[in-house]
């Protein structure tokens, strides 16, 4: 238990040696450290899932997840440990604003990958819908890229329509021939029963139409078979081109695609938008909790001892500076004094030498 307490003290950025002197502050920094630690855990999970959706590799995702969680943990620990409780409350809030902004940014960054995992089923359904749309679009584009298929299909349809019209004409003649034989009075029949001249004439017309239909059927059937072969060849090429696009459509499952799917879901569903908002607010609350705890908590004995320790360091620094300054001034004074004395001796010796030279010159003269 003591090891866990010290670990959470470390997570909170507090000085454990000072905390040991003020046990009443232990629980506060224990809670702050636990919040920072679990925020780092959530960040690791978020980073792991985000990278796994990109690389589909457990090893890479695990390494990055641990790295991302450690970085977020370090940032949170720095944010909390760098805050100091002062006498002026408003000054603390002003200093805490940049830290709050950073905490909000971290909360949003951490929450997004976890949102993608939480709404994974709904996002997968949305991605499947988008994939179906992409497949249809790809097929439409390929159809436009192979106009030969449409032309051949049009010719095939024309041949079938031609045969249909010939068969309809043959059936019409058959009806007129039957009506003429049985004496039915119509606009094109005489109304006389029996195989008269009109019936024989219509029989000839029917036989000719039947022969034409038979010949047309054989001819068109052969042509349709040729067209089917050509259409099948073009469709095979079209299928090859489509198969080239299938991997790209199937791989439409990355981080950006899932983010886009989540955005579309929140636009379409108010419940999804509300759930996403509350999830983000939850992580914002978790991420900013240590900062607000530091801000709203009263100045305690830990803060007094920490400030005293920092003031002692400042005093010690000033003492060292004053001592070093005094020693430097003393050395400088000594240097100036000795240098001035040496300069006077040198000047005196020069004067003596000049006087001696002057006297020797006068003697020689």
Secondary structure per residue as TSV (DSSP state, phi and psi in degrees):
chain	resnum	aa	ss	phi	psi
A	1	X	-	360.0	-40.0
A	2	X	H	-64.2	-37.5
A	3	X	H	-64.7	-42.7
A	4	X	H	-64.9	-39.3
A	5	X	H	-62.6	-45.8
A	6	X	H	-63.7	-36.2
A	7	X	H	-64.4	-44.1
A	8	X	H	-69.5	-30.6
A	9	X	H	-61.4	-43.0
A	10	X	H	-61.9	-41.9
A	11	X	H	-61.6	-33.3
A	12	X	H	-77.8	-9.2
A	13	X	T	78.7	11.9
A	14	X	-	-84.2	159.3
A	15	X	-	-85.4	112.2
A	16	X	H	-65.9	-34.3
A	17	X	H	-65.6	-34.0
A	18	X	H	-76.0	-39.7
A	19	X	H	-62.5	-31.6
A	20	X	T	-65.0	-24.2
A	21	X	T	-82.8	-18.5
A	22	X	-	-127.3	79.8
A	23	X	G	-62.0	-21.3
A	24	X	G	-67.6	-19.8
A	25	X	G	-93.4	-4.4
A	26	X	H	-61.4	-47.4
A	27	X	H	-64.1	-36.2
A	28	X	H	-62.2	-49.2
A	29	X	H	-76.3	-22.0
A	30	X	H	-65.1	-45.1
A	31	X	H	-66.2	-40.6
A	32	X	H	-63.0	-43.8
A	33	X	H	-65.4	-39.5
A	34	X	H	-64.3	-39.9
A	35	X	H	-63.8	-43.7
A	36	X	H	-62.8	-41.8
A	37	X	H	-64.5	-47.6
A	38	X	H	-71.5	-26.8
A	39	X	H	-63.9	-39.6
A	40	X	H	-64.3	-36.2
A	41	X	H	-63.9	-46.3
A	42	X	H	-60.6	-39.5
A	43	X	H	-63.9	-38.6
A	44	X	H	-62.5	-44.6
A	45	X	H	-63.1	-41.8
A	46	X	H	-64.8	-44.5
A	47	X	H	-65.3	-38.2
A	48	X	H	-61.4	-48.2
A	49	X	H	-66.6	-40.8
A	50	X	H	-61.4	-44.1
A	51	X	H	-76.1	-28.3
A	52	X	H	-67.9	-35.8
A	53	X	H	-68.2	-23.0
A	54	X	H	-87.4	-52.4
A	55	X	H	-98.8	-15.5
A	56	X	-	54.6	37.8
A	57	X	-	-131.6	123.2
A	58	X	H	-65.5	-39.1
A	59	X	H	-64.9	-51.0
A	60	X	H	-62.3	-43.2
A	61	X	H	-64.4	-38.3
A	62	X	H	-67.6	-43.9
A	63	X	H	-62.6	-47.5
A	64	X	H	-66.9	-37.6
A	65	X	H	-61.0	-44.3
A	66	X	H	-64.6	-42.7
A	67	X	H	-63.3	-45.4
A	68	X	H	-64.9	-42.6
A	69	X	H	-63.1	-40.8
A	70	X	H	-64.6	-38.5
A	71	X	H	-66.9	-45.1
A	72	X	H	-63.8	-41.2
A	73	X	H	-58.9	-43.9
A	74	X	H	-65.7	-40.0
A	75	X	H	-64.5	-45.3
A	76	X	H	-62.3	-42.4
A	77	X	H	-63.4	-40.0
A	78	X	H	-65.2	-42.3
A	79	X	H	-59.9	-45.3
A	80	X	H	-72.2	-43.6
A	81	X	H	-71.3	-23.5
A	82	X	T	-82.0	-7.9
A	83	X	-	-85.8	137.3
A	84	X	-	-123.5	138.0
A	85	X	-	-82.1	119.3
A	86	X	-	-112.3	175.2
A	87	X	S	-72.6	-34.6
A	88	X	-	-88.6	113.1
A	89	X	H	-67.7	-40.7
A	90	X	H	-65.4	-35.4
A	91	X	H	-64.5	-32.9
A	92	X	H	-65.6	-41.7
A	93	X	H	-64.4	-40.3
A	94	X	H	-63.7	-41.1
A	95	X	H	-70.5	-26.5
A	96	X	H	-82.8	-14.9
A	97	X	H	-58.0	-49.5
A	98	X	H	-59.9	-36.6
A	99	X	H	-67.4	-37.1
A	100	X	H	-65.2	-40.7
A	101	X	H	-62.0	-44.1
A	102	X	H	-63.9	-39.4
A	103	X	H	-65.0	-40.0
A	104	X	H	-62.8	-42.2
A	105	X	H	-62.2	-44.2
A	106	X	H	-63.8	-38.2
A	107	X	H	-62.6	-43.0
A	108	X	H	-66.3	-43.4
A	109	X	H	-63.0	-39.7
A	110	X	H	-71.4	-38.1
A	111	X	H	-72.4	-31.1
A	112	X	H	-61.1	-51.9
A	113	X	H	-60.5	-36.0
A	114	X	H	-69.3	-31.5
A	115	X	H	-62.8	-42.1
A	116	X	H	-61.4	-38.2
A	117	X	H	-72.3	-38.6
A	118	X	H	-66.1	-39.7
A	119	X	T	-102.0	32.3
A	120	X	H	-61.6	-42.8
A	121	X	H	-63.8	-46.1
A	122	X	H	-64.4	-39.3
A	123	X	H	-67.0	-39.5
A	124	X	H	-61.3	-39.6
A	125	X	H	-65.2	-40.2
A	126	X	H	-66.2	-38.7
A	127	X	H	-65.9	-37.8
A	128	X	H	-62.4	-40.5
A	129	X	H	-62.7	-41.8
A	130	X	H	-66.7	-36.7
A	131	X	H	-64.3	-41.4
A	132	X	H	-61.1	-41.0
A	133	X	H	-63.2	-42.0
A	134	X	H	-64.1	-39.8
A	135	X	H	-62.9	-46.0
A	136	X	H	-61.9	-42.5
A	137	X	H	-64.2	-40.0
A	138	X	H	-64.7	-41.8
A	139	X	H	-66.5	-39.4
A	140	X	H	-63.7	-41.7
A	141	X	H	-65.1	-40.7
A	142	X	H	-67.6	-34.8
A	143	X	H	-62.7	-39.3
A	144	X	H	-70.1	-26.8
A	145	X	H	-80.3	-9.8
A	146	X	-	-125.3	73.3
A	147	X	H	-67.0	-17.8
A	148	X	H	-61.7	-35.4
A	149	X	H	-63.5	-44.1
A	150	X	H	-64.3	-39.7
A	151	X	H	-64.5	-44.5
A	152	X	H	-66.7	-39.9
A	153	X	H	-63.0	-37.1
A	154	X	H	-65.0	-42.6
A	155	X	H	-64.2	-41.6
A	156	X	H	-62.0	-42.3
A	157	X	H	-64.6	-38.0
A	158	X	H	-63.7	-40.3
A	159	X	H	-64.4	-42.4
A	160	X	H	-66.1	-36.4
A	161	X	H	-67.5	-38.4
A	162	X	H	-62.7	-43.4
A	163	X	H	-67.3	-35.8
A	164	X	H	-63.5	-41.9
A	165	X	H	-66.7	-40.1
A	166	X	H	-64.0	-39.0
A	167	X	H	-68.0	-37.4
A	168	X	H	-65.9	-39.1
A	169	X	H	-64.7	-42.8
A	170	X	H	-60.7	-43.0
A	171	X	H	-64.8	-36.6
A	172	X	H	-64.0	-44.9
A	173	X	H	-63.3	-35.7
A	174	X	H	-63.0	-41.9
A	175	X	H	-66.1	-41.3
A	176	X	H	-65.4	-40.0
A	177	X	H	-63.7	-44.3
A	178	X	H	-64.4	-41.1
A	179	X	H	-64.5	-37.5
A	180	X	H	-67.7	-40.5
A	181	X	H	-66.5	-40.0
A	182	X	B	-92.5	6.5
A	183	X	T	75.3	28.3
A	184	X	-	-80.7	130.2
A	185	X	-	-89.6	116.0
A	186	X	-	-134.6	-177.5
A	187	X	T	-65.9	-24.0
A	188	X	T	-112.5	6.1
A	189	X	-	-124.4	158.0
A	190	X	-	-85.2	-23.3
A	191	X	-	88.6	8.0
A	192	X	-	-98.1	133.6
A	193	X	B	-79.4	142.2
A	194	X	S	114.0	173.9
A	195	X	S	-92.6	74.2
A	196	X	-	-83.6	-168.3
A	197	X	H	-63.6	-39.4
A	198	X	H	-65.3	-39.9
A	199	X	H	-65.6	-41.3
A	200	X	H	-64.7	-37.9
A	201	X	H	-63.3	-44.2
A	202	X	H	-68.8	-30.6
A	203	X	H	-65.6	-39.4
A	204	X	H	-63.8	-44.6
A	205	X	H	-61.0	-40.1
A	206	X	H	-64.9	-42.7
A	207	X	H	-63.1	-41.2
A	208	X	H	-64.2	-42.1
A	209	X	H	-64.8	-37.3
A	210	X	H	-67.1	-40.9
A	211	X	H	-65.2	-42.2
A	212	X	H	-63.0	-41.7
A	213	X	H	-64.1	-40.7
A	214	X	H	-64.5	-44.5
A	215	X	H	-65.7	-41.6
A	216	X	H	-63.3	-39.8
A	217	X	H	-62.3	-44.0
A	218	X	H	-64.5	-46.2
A	219	X	H	-64.2	-46.3
A	220	X	H	-69.4	-35.6
A	221	X	H	-62.7	-40.3
A	222	X	H	-65.2	-42.6
A	223	X	H	-67.9	-38.8
A	224	X	H	-64.0	-38.2
A	225	X	H	-62.0	-42.3
A	226	X	H	-62.2	-42.1
A	227	X	H	-64.3	-38.9
A	228	X	H	-62.3	-39.5
A	229	X	H	-63.2	-45.4
A	230	X	H	-65.3	-41.6
A	231	X	H	-63.6	-41.2
A	232	X	H	-62.5	-37.7
A	233	X	H	-65.0	-44.5
A	234	X	H	-67.6	-36.4
A	235	X	H	-67.8	-31.9
A	236	X	H	-64.4	-42.4
A	237	X	H	-64.2	-40.3
A	238	X	H	-63.4	-40.0
A	239	X	H	-66.3	-37.2
A	240	X	H	-62.1	-44.7
A	241	X	H	-64.3	-37.4
A	242	X	H	-67.8	-40.0
A	243	X	H	-61.3	-30.2
A	244	X	H	-67.0	-29.0
A	245	X	H	-88.9	-16.4
A	246	X	H	-61.2	-45.4
A	247	X	H	-58.0	-38.9
A	248	X	H	-64.2	-37.9
A	249	X	H	-70.8	-42.0
A	250	X	H	-65.6	-31.2
A	251	X	T	-84.6	8.5
A	252	X	-	-76.0	71.0
A	253	X	-	-148.3	22.9
A	254	X	S	-81.8	-175.1
A	255	X	H	-64.8	-44.2
A	256	X	H	-64.8	-40.2
A	257	X	H	-63.4	-39.4
A	258	X	H	-69.6	-37.4
A	259	X	H	-62.8	-42.5
A	260	X	H	-63.7	-39.8
A	261	X	H	-63.9	-38.8
A	262	X	H	-65.3	-40.6
A	263	X	H	-62.0	-44.2
A	264	X	H	-64.1	-39.5
A	265	X	H	-64.0	-41.6
A	266	X	H	-67.4	-29.3
A	267	X	H	-73.4	-34.5
A	268	X	H	-83.5	-29.4
A	269	X	-	-123.2	122.0
A	270	X	H	-68.2	-34.0
A	271	X	H	-64.0	-42.1
A	272	X	H	-63.5	-42.3
A	273	X	H	-62.9	-40.9
A	274	X	H	-66.3	-43.2
A	275	X	H	-62.6	-41.7
A	276	X	H	-64.2	-42.8
A	277	X	H	-61.0	-45.1
A	278	X	H	-67.9	-33.1
A	279	X	H	-66.6	-42.9
A	280	X	H	-63.0	-43.5
A	281	X	H	-62.6	-35.2
A	282	X	H	-61.8	-46.3
A	283	X	H	-70.4	-32.5
A	284	X	H	-62.5	-43.2
A	285	X	H	-63.5	-42.4
A	286	X	H	-64.8	-43.2
A	287	X	H	-70.9	-35.8
A	288	X	H	-92.7	-7.0
A	289	X	H	-57.2	-48.0
A	290	X	H	-59.6	-37.1
A	291	X	H	-66.7	-45.1
A	292	X	H	-67.3	-34.5
A	293	X	H	-60.8	-42.8
A	294	X	H	-66.0	-36.3
A	295	X	H	-74.8	-43.2
A	296	X	H	-87.5	-16.1
A	297	X	S	-74.4	148.3
A	298	X	-	-72.3	157.8
A	299	X	-	-67.6	118.4
A	300	X	-	-107.3	-177.4
A	301	X	H	-63.6	-30.4
A	302	X	H	-61.6	-43.3
A	303	X	H	-64.7	-36.9
A	304	X	H	-65.1	-46.2
A	305	X	H	-66.8	-36.5
A	306	X	H	-65.8	-41.8
A	307	X	H	-66.7	-38.4
A	308	X	H	-61.8	-43.8
A	309	X	H	-61.4	-43.4
A	310	X	H	-66.6	-37.9
A	311	X	H	-66.8	-37.1
A	312	X	H	-63.1	-39.3
A	313	X	H	-63.3	-40.6
A	314	X	H	-64.6	-43.1
A	315	X	H	-62.3	-43.3
A	316	X	H	-62.2	-39.0
A	317	X	H	-63.6	-43.3
A	318	X	H	-65.1	-39.1
A	319	X	H	-62.7	-45.7
A	320	X	H	-62.2	-37.0
A	321	X	H	-68.3	-44.1
A	322	X	H	-62.9	-42.9
A	323	X	H	-63.8	-45.5
A	324	X	H	-64.0	-37.5
A	325	X	H	-66.2	-42.9
A	326	X	H	-62.8	-44.2
A	327	X	H	-63.6	-36.7
A	328	X	H	-66.8	-41.6
A	329	X	H	-65.7	-38.0
A	330	X	H	-63.6	-44.8
A	331	X	H	-64.0	-37.3
A	332	X	H	-67.4	-39.7
A	333	X	H	-65.1	-43.5
A	334	X	H	-62.0	-41.1
A	335	X	H	-63.8	-42.0
A	336	X	H	-65.4	-42.2
A	337	X	H	-65.0	-48.9
A	338	X	H	-67.0	-36.0
A	339	X	H	-67.5	-37.4
A	340	X	H	-67.5	-41.6
A	341	X	H	-63.1	-43.9
A	342	X	H	-63.7	-35.1
A	343	X	H	-67.0	-38.6
A	344	X	H	-65.9	-43.3
A	345	X	H	-60.8	-41.5
A	346	X	H	-65.2	-39.0
A	347	X	H	-66.8	-40.0
A	348	X	H	-64.6	-43.2
A	349	X	H	-63.2	-36.6
A	350	X	H	-66.2	-39.3
A	351	X	H	-65.6	-42.9
A	352	X	H	-61.3	-44.0
A	353	X	H	-64.0	-38.5
A	354	X	H	-66.9	-37.7
A	355	X	H	-66.7	-40.1
A	356	X	H	-63.5	-40.6
A	357	X	H	-64.0	-36.7
A	358	X	H	-67.3	-40.8
A	359	X	H	-67.8	-40.0
A	360	X	H	-64.1	-35.7
A	361	X	H	-67.3	-37.1
A	362	X	H	-67.9	-39.5
A	363	X	H	-62.0	-42.5
A	364	X	H	-65.9	-33.9
A	365	X	-	-71.4	360.0
